[in-house]
């Protein structure tokens, strides 16, 4: 399952067992400034490429299905006159054996949620300077405290 938004992409690797989807691995990535300027189709294709690169070892010799809520991707793989970037990605994905299925957004919730995460800790963490000076007294105290003998 893959999904893309304006600022992030998300993917879920999973398998179906008795009509239920069981997730194996989750992945998401914040888009760079250049990637955020891509069209919607390019972002959705980037999500598929990211998923196949991330989960390559699981997918390389197996038949798989890509679930996406962007139906244009289904026809993109047969199109011969697309943008160079899209054609490059299509060539990159030719080593994999997969089908693209159009999935409703309500069935693609995990990937949809991962693509909506936007740097959750951006304003929480405070950058602090590293103090390079380490007094010799402190070093001897650390050495002394760690030098204990067993009873």
N, C-alpha and C positions, 0 to 999 in steps of 0.2 A: 504494500500500500504506500502510495506517495502523494504528497500534497505540497503546494507552494502558496506563499503569501507575498506581500510587498517587501518584507524584511527577513523572512526565514523560510526554510524548506524542512520538511519532515518525512521520515520513512519508517516503516515497520516491516521487519522480516518475520514471517510466521508461516504456519502450515494449517491446513484444514484437516480435522479429524472428526468424523461422524457429524458433518455439517456445521461444525463449530470452528471458528478461527482461534488458534492458539499462538500468541505472540512469542517470538524467540528473542528478538533483539530490537531495540529502539534506537533511532539516530535522528539528530536534527542539527541544523547548521544555520547560523546567521549569515545573510547575504552580504557580500562586500558592497561598497558604494557603486561600483560598476555593474555588478550583478543585479542590484536593486533597480537599475534602469532598463532591464530586459523586459520584453513583452510578456504577457501572461503565459502564452504558449512556450516561450523560451524558459521561463521560470519552472513550469511544470516539467519540461524536458530535462532541465537541470536537476530537478528532484529525482527523476528516474536515473539519470547518469550518476548522481551522488549515491543513490541506493545501491546500484550495481557495483560501483567502486568500493563502497563500504562493506558490502556483503559478498564480495567476489568469491571468496573461498567456499561459501555455501552454495552459490548459484552456478558455478562454472560448468559443470557437467550434468546439470539437472534441468528438466523442463519446469518452467515457472510461469506465474501469471502476475502481471502488474495491474493492480487495481488503482484507478485514478478517477477523479471527478471531472477531468478535462477531456471530453470526448474527441477533441481534435488530434490528440496524440495517436489515436488509433490509425488515423489516415496519414499521419506524418511519415511513418515508416515506409509507405508505398510511394510517397511523393518524390519526384526526381528534381524539381526546380525550387527547392527551399533555400533559405539563407545558408551561407557557408558554415556558420556556427552550428546550425541544426544538422546539416549534412555530416559535419565532423562527428557530432554526437551519435548520429545514426550509424556511422561506420564503426565507432567505438563499441557500440552495443551489438554489432553483428556476431560477435563471438559467443553470445548467449542465446539460448533457446527459450523464448518467452512469447506470450501473447498479452495483448493489452485489452483489459476489460473496463468498460465504463461503469463506474460504481456511484451510487447516490451518495451524497455527502453524509447522510445519516448512517451509512454503513462504513464510512471511512473515518470514523471519529478519532482513532488514535493518531493517525498521520496528520489529520486536520488539527488536532490539539498541539502536536509537536511543531507544526509550522507556525503556530500563533505565539510561541514563546519568544519574548523580546527582551533579551539581556536582563534577566530578573535581578541580578546582583549589581547592576551598573552603578547605582547610587548608594548602595549599602556599604561597600568596602571602601575604607579610607586608605589612600596611599600614604605610607610612612617611609621616611628616609631610613636607610640602614646605617647604624652607627658603627663605623669601622674601627673606632678606638676601643681597645679591650685592656683595661688596667691589669698590670701584672699581679696585683693582690687578688683579683678575681680569679685569675688563672690558677694560682696556687690553691685557692679555696676550693675550686672545682676539682682539682687534682686530689687534694686531701680528702674531700668528702667521698670521692669515688674509690678511694683506696681503703676498703674495709676488708677485714679478714673473716673467713667463715668460722663459726664456733666449733 
